[in-house]
Amino acid sequence: MEVQGKVKMVGETQTFGNNGFRKREIVLTTDEQYPQHIMVEFVQDKTDLLNNFKVGQDVKVSINLRGREWTNPQGEVKYFNSIQGWRIEGAQAEQSAAGMPPVPPAEAFQPADNLNEEDHDDLPF
């Protein structure tokens, strides 16, 4: 899955526990009628992917939805969801392609069968 938007916030890398688990969060604001602020977390070695992105930049993030079950000390079962990013790229490449002039339709070109028979005798071989 993918989510696109403008970077609203890039968090610092956080380290948890004795094993050095790393997590870093980014918040994107979607561009739609009712903009959404989507928090995406990057974990372990993927935290470094956020180093080159700044607030205000348009990005596209590849994500996975994660869910887990947890039983609290009172025996109640709780469920948690998270959005985990695994790739992020600037959206400028798509926007520049969108800004290119359109290619004319095939009907705008003269068909090759309209050539005169005399025209292909002028080849140098």
C-alpha positions in Angstrom: 0.0 0.0 0.0 1.0 3.6 -0.4 0.1 6.9 1.1 0.9 10.3 -0.4 1.1 13.7 1.3 3.1 16.6 2.5 5.5 16.1 5.4 4.1 17.8 8.5 6.6 16.5 11.0 9.7 14.3 11.1 10.5 12.9 14.5 13.9 12.0 16.1 15.0 8.4 16.2 14.0 6.8 19.6 15.8 3.8 21.0 14.0 1.3 23.4 15.1 -1.5 25.6 18.4 -3.3 26.1 18.4 -4.7 22.5 18.4 -1.2 20.9 15.1 -1.3 19.1 14.9 1.9 17.0 11.8 3.8 15.9 11.2 7.1 14.0 7.9 8.7 13.2 6.8 11.0 10.3 3.4 12.7 9.9 2.0 13.3 6.5 -1.0 15.5 5.6 -3.0 14.1 2.7 -4.2 16.3 -0.2 -7.9 15.7 -0.3 -11.2 17.4 0.5 -10.8 16.5 4.2 -7.0 16.3 4.7 -5.9 13.6 7.1 -2.8 13.7 9.3 -1.3 10.2 9.0 1.5 9.1 11.4 3.8 6.4 9.9 6.6 4.7 11.8 9.9 3.5 10.5 11.7 0.9 12.5 15.3 -0.4 12.9 17.5 0.3 9.8 14.6 2.0 8.0 14.8 5.0 10.4 17.7 6.3 8.3 15.4 6.6 5.2 13.9 9.8 6.8 17.2 11.6 7.0 16.7 13.4 3.6 13.1 14.6 4.0 12.0 17.9 5.4 8.8 19.5 6.5 6.7 20.7 3.6 8.1 18.2 1.1 5.6 16.1 -1.0 6.3 12.4 -0.6 5.0 8.9 -1.4 5.4 6.3 1.4 5.1 2.5 0.9 3.5 1.1 4.0 2.3 -2.1 5.7 -0.5 -2.2 8.2 0.4 -4.0 11.4 -1.9 -5.3 14.1 -1.2 -7.1 17.4 -3.1 -8.5 20.3 -2.1 -7.8 23.9 -3.5 -9.1 27.2 -3.2 -6.7 30.1 -2.5 -7.9 33.7 -6.2 -7.9 34.4 -6.7 -10.5 31.6 -8.4 -8.0 29.2 -7.5 -8.5 25.6 -6.6 -5.3 23.7 -5.8 -4.7 20.0 -3.4 -2.2 18.5 -2.8 -1.1 14.9 0.2 0.7 13.4 1.3 1.9 10.0 4.8 0.9 9.3 6.8 2.5 6.4 9.4 0.6 4.5 10.1 3.0 1.6 9.8 6.8 1.1 10.4 8.9 -2.0 9.9 12.4 -3.1 6.8 13.0 -5.2 8.5 15.6 -7.5 9.3 13.0 -10.1 5.7 12.2 -10.7 4.7 15.9 -10.7 7.4 16.8 -13.3 6.1 14.0 -15.6 2.6 15.3 -15.1 3.8 18.8 -16.2 5.1 17.6 -19.5 3.0 18.5 -22.6 0.7 15.7 -23.8 1.8 13.5 -26.7 -0.4 14.1 -29.8 -2.8 11.4 -30.8 -1.8 8.9 -33.5 -4.3 10.6 -35.9 -2.1 13.7 -35.9 0.6 12.0 -37.8 0.6 11.3 -41.6 0.4 7.6 -42.4 3.4 6.1 -44.2 1.3 4.6 -47.0 0.6 8.1 -48.4 4.2 8.3 -49.7 4.7 8.6 -53.5 6.3 5.6 -55.3 9.0 7.9 -56.6 10.1 8.9 -53.1 11.7 5.6 -52.3 14.1 5.6 -55.3 16.2 8.4 -53.7 17.9 6.0 -51.1 21.7 6.1 -51.4 22.0 2.3 -51.6 
